[in-house]
Amino acid sequence: MTKRKRKVRISGLVKTARRAREKLAVGLPPDQVETFRDWIRQSVERTEALCRKHRMKPQDLPSPSYRAYRFLKELDLDDLPEREGPAPQAARTIHLTGVVAIKNDINDRIAEWADPEREAPTEDDPGVQMLLERLTSGVEQIEAVAQEAGGAPGNLPTRSRRAYQWLKLLSDPVTLVAHLETLQALQEACRTTPCRKRAPRAIRKAPVQISFTYASYLYNAKAVDDALAVKVHEGFLGAPSDVLRALACVFFSRDRDAEQETVRTYARGEDFAEVVTALEMTTAEVDDFTQGRFFDLEAVFERVNEAYFGGKLDRPRLTWNKRITAAKMGHYDFLRDTVTVSVTLDAPEVPDYVVDYVMYHELLHKKLGTRAVKGRHYAHTPAFREAERAFAHYEEAQAFLDEMARAG
């Protein structure tokens, strides 16, 4: 049996590539060009030396590290962008009071929809309309105060920024309805799960209070004032019924390995990542930046639009993101009509049809919009999946992206 090579991780390599991209994006002061060249050469040489030490090649590195190495190795150090004058200043952090309180107030009102006697939500329901008004008012209030402080919601500290991002995401009517449907489905799963019988008596008989949030954890459940208070990551928005049943089970019985794995697998998947990206995009500064080192998104859009949409789809804002990613390669922002493609794909080893497929996938989101469908994620509907398979190189492109995700 052939012995499998152990993956060697080179600390700081991906961070170096990211910092190099940021420096190149704003240009280098003339007196720092040579220092930058030395820094890149030393990073490449250090990587190659460590690979030799471990009797491996750079391509044997974990995928993100290898892509970072390739980026640094292939930089044209004789043709680096220079700039005159100071670099743009990073936005300073602003501190606002009451942002989290607004979010908590909204969550208290959303909790009323967990009542089993409550009817399924619709966009024209007066209760939904009232929630939307409060969400919109809260978002506008935060934006106005942030502007007065000389910044924007994206400049808030992490906890406040995430609270704003959550409010902003739910201010879209379709998303709010999907959120309320998910709350009702999860509440029902908590009521009926057999795992509840294994919980201590005090928890088994206690009411369950569910709230959704944007945090670093997937879920948190603890006894508070004779109730089981549950906080769930917003990434489970629209999760299918088997995932919600697994979530409900682990709230009451943490030793359920199969259910925990179901939850974790979903959290590593496309639908969960789609929600997280949508949250982050609510505060991202997006420029129309199409020209990469190897691909031009303008040309990709024109090619895909002509081939699959008859050239009739209006051009959205197109941009590369600034981070090397392993799984999430594109995103369509409905609120700002923006297609973002991962800079990971701007590499010579990536086939044209892979970048075209990612563009096609995101443009399908633009064309088909969102759907509030009970029990499933509102963006990736059966109609969406059927249309997705119409791409000429669907199987090859999906296989290439799956391999990138596994390698990463």
C-alpha positions as CSV (number, residue, x, y, z in Angstrom):
1,M,0.0,0.0,0.0
2,T,1.3,3.5,-0.9
3,K,1.9,5.6,2.1
4,R,-0.1,8.8,2.0
5,K,2.0,12.0,2.2
6,R,1.3,14.1,5.3
7,K,0.1,17.6,4.6
8,V,2.6,20.1,5.7
9,R,1.2,23.5,6.6
10,I,3.4,26.6,6.3
11,S,2.4,29.2,8.8
12,G,1.7,32.6,7.5
13,L,1.8,31.8,3.8
14,V,-1.8,32.5,3.0
15,K,-1.6,35.7,5.2
16,T,1.5,36.8,3.2
17,A,-0.4,36.4,-0.1
18,R,-3.4,38.3,1.3
19,R,-1.2,41.2,2.5
20,A,0.6,41.3,-0.8
21,R,-2.7,41.5,-2.7
22,E,-3.7,44.4,-0.5
23,K,-0.5,46.3,-1.0
24,L,-0.6,45.8,-4.8
25,A,-4.2,47.0,-4.8
26,V,-3.3,50.5,-3.5
27,G,0.2,50.6,-5.2
28,L,3.6,50.7,-3.7
29,P,5.5,53.9,-2.7
30,P,8.7,54.0,-5.0
31,D,11.0,53.7,-2.0
32,Q,9.3,50.5,-0.8
33,V,9.4,48.6,-4.1
34,E,12.7,46.9,-3.5
35,T,11.7,46.0,0.0
36,F,8.5,44.4,-1.4
37,R,10.5,42.4,-3.9
38,D,12.8,41.1,-1.2
39,W,9.8,40.2,1.0
40,I,8.2,38.2,-1.8
41,R,11.4,36.4,-2.9
42,Q,12.1,35.4,0.7
43,S,8.6,34.1,1.2
44,V,8.9,32.0,-1.9
45,E,12.3,30.7,-1.0
46,R,11.3,29.9,2.5
47,T,8.3,27.9,1.2
48,E,10.5,26.0,-1.3
49,A,13.1,25.3,1.4
50,L,10.5,23.9,3.8
51,C,9.1,21.7,1.0
52,R,12.6,20.3,0.3
53,K,13.1,19.7,4.0
54,H,9.9,17.6,4.1
55,R,10.7,15.9,0.7
56,M,7.7,17.2,-1.0
57,K,6.8,19.6,-3.8
58,P,4.9,22.9,-3.3
59,Q,1.9,21.3,-5.1
60,D,1.7,18.8,-2.2
61,L,0.8,21.7,0.2
62,P,-2.8,22.1,1.3
63,S,-4.8,23.8,-1.4
64,P,-5.0,27.3,0.1
65,S,-1.2,27.3,0.8
66,Y,-0.4,26.1,-2.7
67,R,-2.6,28.8,-4.3
68,A,-0.9,31.4,-2.1
69,Y,2.5,30.1,-3.1
70,R,1.6,30.2,-6.8
71,F,0.3,33.7,-6.5
72,L,3.6,34.9,-4.9
73,K,5.8,32.8,-7.2
74,E,4.1,34.2,-10.4
75,L,4.2,37.9,-9.4
76,D,6.0,39.9,-12.0
77,L,8.4,41.7,-9.7
78,D,9.8,43.8,-12.5
79,D,6.4,45.4,-13.1
80,L,4.9,46.3,-9.8
81,P,2.3,49.1,-9.4
82,E,3.6,52.2,-7.8
83,R,1.8,55.2,-6.4
84,E,2.5,58.7,-5.4
85,G,1.3,60.1,-2.1
86,P,0.0,58.3,1.0
87,A,-2.0,55.1,1.0
88,P,-5.7,55.3,1.7
89,Q,-6.3,55.3,5.4
90,A,-8.1,52.3,6.9
91,A,-11.5,53.3,8.4
92,R,-11.4,53.7,12.1
93,T,-13.6,51.7,14.4
94,I,-16.7,53.6,15.6
95,H,-18.6,52.8,18.8
96,L,-22.4,53.2,19.0
97,T,-24.6,52.3,21.9
98,G,-27.9,50.5,21.5
99,V,-27.2,48.5,18.3
100,V,-27.4,45.1,20.1
101,A,-30.4,46.3,22.1
102,I,-32.3,47.0,18.8
103,K,-31.5,43.5,17.6
104,N,-32.6,42.0,20.9
105,D,-35.9,43.9,20.7
106,I,-36.6,42.6,17.2
107,N,-35.8,39.1,18.3
108,D,-38.3,39.4,21.2
109,R,-41.0,40.4,18.7
110,I,-40.0,37.6,16.3
111,A,-40.3,35.1,19.1
112,E,-44.1,35.7,19.1
113,W,-44.2,33.8,15.8
114,A,-43.0,30.6,17.6
115,D,-46.6,30.2,19.0
116,P,-47.9,26.9,17.5
117,E,-51.3,28.5,17.0
118,R,-49.8,31.2,14.8
119,E,-50.5,30.9,11.1
120,A,-47.7,30.6,8.6
121,P,-46.2,34.0,7.7
122,T,-46.7,35.7,4.4
123,E,-45.2,39.0,3.0
124,D,-48.6,40.8,3.2
125,D,-49.4,39.6,6.8
126,P,-49.9,42.7,9.0
127,G,-47.6,41.2,11.6
128,V,-44.8,40.7,9.1
129,Q,-45.3,44.2,7.8
130,M,-45.0,45.6,11.3
131,L,-41.7,43.6,11.8
132,L,-40.4,45.0,8.5
133,E,-41.1,48.5,9.6
134,R,-39.3,48.0,12.8
135,L,-36.3,46.3,11.0
136,T,-36.1,49.1,8.5
137,S,-36.4,51.8,11.2
138,G,-33.6,50.1,13.2
139,V,-31.3,49.8,10.2
140,E,-31.8,53.4,9.2
141,Q,-31.3,54.6,12.7
142,I,-27.9,52.7,13.0
143,E,-26.8,54.0,9.6
144,A,-27.7,57.6,10.4
145,V,-25.9,57.6,13.8
146,A,-22.8,55.8,12.2
147,Q,-22.7,58.5,9.5
148,E,-22.8,61.2,12.2
149,A,-19.9,59.5,13.9
150,G,-17.9,59.7,10.7
151,G,-18.2,56.1,9.7
152,A,-20.5,53.3,8.5
153,P,-22.0,50.1,10.1
154,G,-19.0,48.1,8.7
155,N,-16.7,50.1,11.1
156,L,-18.5,48.9,14.2
157,P,-16.9,46.4,16.6
158,T,-17.7,42.8,15.8
159,R,-20.7,42.3,18.1
160,S,-22.4,45.5,17.0
161,R,-21.5,45.0,13.4
162,R,-23.0,41.5,13.4
163,A,-26.1,42.8,15.0
164,Y,-26.5,45.3,12.3
165,Q,-25.8,42.8,9.6
166,W,-28.5,40.5,11.0
167,L,-31.0,43.4,11.0
168,K,-30.1,44.4,7.5
169,L,-30.4,40.9,6.1
170,L,-33.9,40.4,7.7
171,S,-35.1,43.8,6.4
172,D,-35.6,42.0,3.0
173,P,-39.3,40.7,3.0
174,V,-38.6,37.3,1.4
175,T,-35.7,36.7,3.9
176,L,-37.8,37.7,6.8
177,V,-40.6,35.3,5.8
178,A,-38.1,32.4,5.4
179,H,-36.6,33.3,8.8
180,L,-40.1,33.1,10.5
181,E,-40.8,29.8,8.7
182,T,-37.5,28.4,10.0
183,L,-38.3,29.5,13.5
184,Q,-41.7,27.8,13.4
185,A,-40.2,24.6,12.0
186,L,-37.5,24.5,14.6
187,Q,-39.9,25.2,17.4
188,E,-42.1,22.3,16.2
189,A,-39.0,20.0,16.0
190,C,-38.1,20.9,19.6
191,R,-41.7,20.1,20.7
192,T,-41.7,16.6,19.1
193,T,-38.1,15.4,19.3
194,P,-37.7,12.0,21.1
195,C,-34.4,13.3,22.4
196,R,-36.3,15.5,24.8
197,K,-37.1,12.4,26.9
198,R,-33.4,12.0,27.7
199,A,-33.0,15.5,29.1
200,P,-33.1,16.2,32.9
201,R,-36.7,16.6,34.1
202,A,-36.4,20.4,34.6
203,I,-35.3,20.8,31.0
204,R,-37.7,18.2,29.6
205,K,-40.7,20.1,30.9
206,A,-39.4,23.6,30.3
207,P,-40.6,25.8,27.5
208,V,-38.0,26.4,24.7
209,Q,-37.2,30.0,23.8
210,I,-35.5,30.2,20.4
211,S,-33.7,33.2,18.9
212,F,-31.4,33.4,15.9
213,T,-28.2,35.4,15.8
214,Y,-25.0,36.0,13.9
215,A,-22.2,34.7,16.1
216,S,-19.1,32.5,16.1
217,Y,-20.9,29.5,17.4
218,L,-23.5,27.3,15.6
219,Y,-25.9,27.0,18.6
220,N,-26.0,27.5,22.3
221,A,-28.6,26.1,24.7
222,K,-28.9,26.7,28.5
223,A,-31.4,26.8,31.2
224,V,-32.5,30.4,32.0
225,D,-35.4,31.2,34.4
226,D,-37.2,27.8,34.1
227,A,-36.9,27.8,30.3
228,L,-34.4,26.4,27.8
229,A,-32.9,29.4,26.1
230,V,-31.6,28.5,22.6
231,K,-29.5,30.7,20.3
232,V,-29.0,29.5,16.8
233,H,-26.8,30.8,14.0
234,E,-28.6,32.6,11.3
235,G,-26.8,30.3,8.8
236,F,-29.5,27.7,9.5
237,L,-32.1,30.0,7.8
238,G,-34.3,27.7,5.6
239,A,-32.4,24.5,6.7
240,P,-34.2,21.3,5.7
241,S,-36.3,19.4,8.2
242,D,-33.8,16.7,9.0
243,V,-31.2,19.3,10.0
244,L,-33.7,21.1,12.2
245,R,-34.6,17.8,13.8
246,A,-31.0,17.1,14.5
247,L,-30.6,20.6,16.0
248,A,-33.5,20.1,18.3
249,C,-32.1,16.7,19.4
250,V,-28.7,18.1,20.4
251,F,-30.3,20.9,22.4
252,F,-31.6,18.3,24.8
253,S,-29.0,15.5,24.4
254,R,-25.4,16.5,23.6
255,D,-24.2,12.9,23.3
256,R,-26.0,12.4,20.0
257,D,-23.0,12.0,17.6
258,A,-25.1,11.3,14.5
259,E,-27.2,14.4,15.0
260,Q,-24.2,16.6,15.8
261,E,-22.5,15.4,12.6
262,T,-25.7,16.2,10.6
263,V,-25.6,19.8,12.0
264,R,-21.9,20.2,11.4
265,T,-22.1,18.8,7.9
266,Y,-24.8,21.3,7.0
267,A,-22.8,24.2,8.5
268,R,-19.9,23.3,6.1
269,G,-22.2,23.3,3.1
270,E,-23.3,25.7,0.4
271,D,-26.6,26.9,1.8
272,F,-25.1,27.8,5.2
273,A,-22.2,29.6,3.5
274,E,-24.6,31.5,1.3
275,V,-26.4,33.0,4.3
276,V,-23.1,33.9,6.0
277,T,-21.8,35.6,2.8
278,A,-25.1,37.5,2.5
279,L,-24.7,38.7,6.1
280,E,-21.1,39.9,5.4
281,M,-22.1,41.5,2.1
282,T,-24.5,43.9,3.9
283,T,-21.4,45.9,5.1
284,A,-18.9,45.1,2.4
285,E,-17.6,48.0,0.4
286,V,-18.0,46.9,-3.2
287,D,-16.2,48.4,-6.2
288,D,-16.8,47.5,-9.8
289,F,-13.5,45.6,-10.1
290,T,-13.5,43.2,-13.0
291,Q,-9.9,42.8,-14.3
292,G,-8.0,40.0,-12.6
293,R,-4.5,38.7,-13.4
294,F,-5.8,35.9,-15.6
295,F,-9.6,36.5,-16.0
296,D,-11.7,39.6,-16.8
297,L,-15.1,39.3,-15.2
298,E,-16.5,41.7,-17.8
299,A,-15.6,39.3,-20.6
300,V,-16.9,36.3,-18.5
301,F,-20.2,38.0,-18.0
302,E,-20.6,38.9,-21.6
303,R,-19.8,35.3,-22.7
304,V,-22.2,33.7,-20.2
305,N,-25.0,36.3,-20.7
306,E,-24.9,35.7,-24.5
307,A,-24.7,31.9,-24.2
308,Y,-27.3,31.3,-21.5
309,F,-29.5,34.4,-21.2
310,G,-29.7,35.5,-24.8
311,G,-27.7,38.6,-24.0
312,K,-30.8,40.0,-22.3
313,L,-29.7,40.0,-18.6
314,D,-28.8,43.4,-17.3
315,R,-25.2,43.7,-16.2
316,P,-24.9,43.6,-12.4
317,R,-21.9,45.1,-10.6
318,L,-19.0,42.7,-11.0
319,T,-16.1,42.3,-8.6
320,W,-13.4,40.0,-7.3
321,N,-13.3,39.5,-3.6
322,K,-10.0,40.0,-1.7
323,R,-9.7,36.7,0.1
324,I,-8.4,33.3,-0.9
325,T,-11.2,30.8,-0.2
326,A,-11.6,27.0,-0.3
327,A,-15.3,26.4,-0.8
328,K,-17.3,29.6,-1.4
329,M,-16.4,30.8,-4.9
330,G,-19.1,33.2,-5.7
331,H,-22.0,35.2,-4.3
332,Y,-24.9,37.3,-5.7
333,D,-26.0,40.2,-3.5
334,F,-29.7,40.8,-4.2
335,L,-29.8,44.1,-2.3
336,R,-26.9,45.7,-4.3
337,D,-27.2,43.7,-7.6
338,T,-23.6,42.5,-7.3
339,V,-21.8,39.4,-8.4
340,T,-18.7,38.7,-6.4
341,V,-16.2,36.0,-7.5
342,S,-13.5,34.5,-5.3
343,V,-10.0,35.7,-6.3
344,T,-9.0,32.0,-5.7
345,L,-10.3,31.3,-9.2
346,D,-8.1,34.0,-10.8
347,A,-5.3,31.5,-11.4
348,P,-3.8,29.9,-14.5
349,E,-4.7,26.3,-13.6
350,V,-8.4,27.2,-13.4
351,P,-10.2,26.3,-16.6
352,D,-12.3,29.0,-18.3
353,Y,-15.4,26.9,-18.0
354,V,-15.1,26.9,-14.1
355,V,-15.1,30.7,-13.9
356,D,-18.0,30.7,-16.4
357,Y,-19.9,28.2,-14.3
358,V,-19.5,30.3,-11.1
359,M,-20.7,33.4,-13.1
360,Y,-23.6,31.4,-14.5
361,H,-24.6,30.1,-11.0
362,E,-24.7,33.7,-9.6
363,L,-26.5,35.1,-12.6
364,L,-29.2,32.4,-12.1
365,H,-29.7,33.9,-8.6
366,K,-30.2,37.3,-10.2
367,K,-32.6,36.0,-12.8
368,L,-34.7,33.6,-10.7
369,G,-34.7,35.7,-7.5
370,T,-35.6,34.1,-4.1
371,R,-38.4,31.9,-3.1
372,A,-39.9,31.4,0.3
373,V,-40.4,27.7,0.4
374,K,-41.2,25.9,3.7
375,G,-38.4,23.6,4.9
376,R,-35.9,24.6,2.2
377,H,-33.4,27.3,1.6
378,Y,-35.1,30.1,-0.3
379,A,-32.4,30.6,-3.0
380,H,-31.6,27.0,-4.2
381,T,-35.0,25.8,-5.2
382,P,-35.6,22.7,-7.4
383,A,-36.1,25.1,-10.4
384,F,-32.8,26.7,-9.7
385,R,-31.0,23.3,-9.5
386,E,-32.6,22.2,-12.8
387,A,-31.5,25.4,-14.5
388,E,-28.0,25.0,-13.1
389,R,-27.6,21.7,-14.8
390,A,-28.2,23.4,-18.2
391,F,-24.6,24.7,-18.1
392,A,-22.6,22.9,-20.8
393,H,-19.8,21.8,-18.6
394,Y,-21.8,21.4,-15.4
395,E,-20.3,18.0,-14.4
396,E,-16.7,19.0,-15.1
397,A,-17.0,22.4,-13.4
398,Q,-18.7,20.9,-10.3
399,A,-16.0,18.2,-10.1
400,F,-13.2,20.8,-10.3
401,L,-14.8,22.9,-7.5
402,D,-15.5,19.9,-5.3
403,E,-11.9,18.9,-5.6
404,M,-10.8,22.4,-4.7
405,A,-13.0,22.3,-1.6
406,R,-11.7,18.9,-0.5
407,A,-8.1,20.0,-1.0
408,G,-8.7,23.2,1.0
